[in-house]
Each structure stands twice: as structure tokens, then as C-alpha cells.
Amino acid sequence: MPAKTVDEYLAALPEDRRGPMDSLRRAIRAAAPEAEETIAYNMPAFRTRGGRFLVSYDAFKTHYSLFPFTDGMVAAFGDELAPYLAGKGTIRFPADRPIPEELVTRLVAVRVAELTDQPSSAPG
């Protein structure tokens, strides 16, 4: 049965996955302290106070992912972000390295600014 809360989701992860996921959670929260935690697409996520999808994150066998990356993030971070880009809209952090919390916080700050500057559109 899918988790109904982020805490429930994280508690069900293998112990070695919880620390990096807590790092992602902490970094996201630093950039978006007003955002609400939720489950979206069966993974931990944050939504703006207005209910707009901000980001989601998850643990995989060889990496941790942050979704989505946007054109604004790529433009703002270029070469710094490039090694982590994978697939359409996915940022992947290797599981064998620490989560770059400061980078995640700056990425999410760009995402917050993008959503603040745009009218509400599609649900997430």
C-alpha cells in the first residue's frame, strides 16, 4: 500500500537510504519553508501554499532523484548542474556520494521563483 505521508514513506525505506533522503528534504525545506509536504506520484513532494507542485524526490538503487529540472535551473546553474541531469526533467545524485544540499537548496529556490512568477496552470 502506498504511503500516505512523507514520514511514513521515509520510515519504510531501507535505513541506508533515509539519511540522503533526509538531506534532500532538509535542502528543499531550506529553500521553500512555506511549502507543504505531500505525496505526489507515489513519492515525497512539496507543493506551494497555493497547492502548485514544486518538486518531488526519491531514492533509487544507484542514485537519488529530484524532479523536475527546468530550463531556468539549467540556465542558472549550467555546468554545475550538467553532471546531474538525466532524462526528461530528472536530476540524479549518485548514491555513493553525499547529497549536495547547498546546490539542491539553490535549485529549489529557482523553482520557487519560477512558480511565484507564473500563473497557476496544470496540476501536478
Rosetta blueprint (number, residue, H / E / L):
1 M L
2 P L
3 A L
4 K L
5 T L
6 V H
7 D H
8 E H
9 Y H
10 L H
11 A H
12 A H
13 L L
14 P L
15 E H
16 D H
17 R H
18 R H
19 G H
20 P H
21 M H
22 D H
23 S H
24 L H
25 R H
26 R H
27 A H
28 I H
29 R H
30 A H
31 A H
32 A L
33 P L
34 E L
35 A L
36 E E
37 E E
38 T E
39 I E
40 A E
41 Y L
42 N L
43 M E
44 P E
45 A E
46 F E
47 R E
48 T L
49 R L
50 G L
51 G L
52 R L
53 F E
54 L E
55 V E
56 S E
57 Y E
58 D E
59 A E
60 F L
61 K L
62 T L
63 H E
64 Y E
65 S E
66 L E
67 F E
68 P L
69 F L
70 T L
71 D H
72 G H
73 M H
74 V H
75 A H
76 A H
77 F H
78 G H
79 D H
80 E H
81 L H
82 A H
83 P H
84 Y H
85 L E
86 A E
87 G L
88 K L
89 G L
90 T E
91 I E
92 R E
93 F E
94 P E
95 A L
96 D L
97 R L
98 P L
99 I L
100 P L
101 E H
102 E H
103 L H
104 V H
105 T H
106 R H
107 L H
108 V H
109 A H
110 V H
111 R H
112 V H
113 A H
114 E H
115 L H
116 T H
117 D L
118 Q L
119 P L
120 S L
121 S L
122 A L
123 P L
124 G L
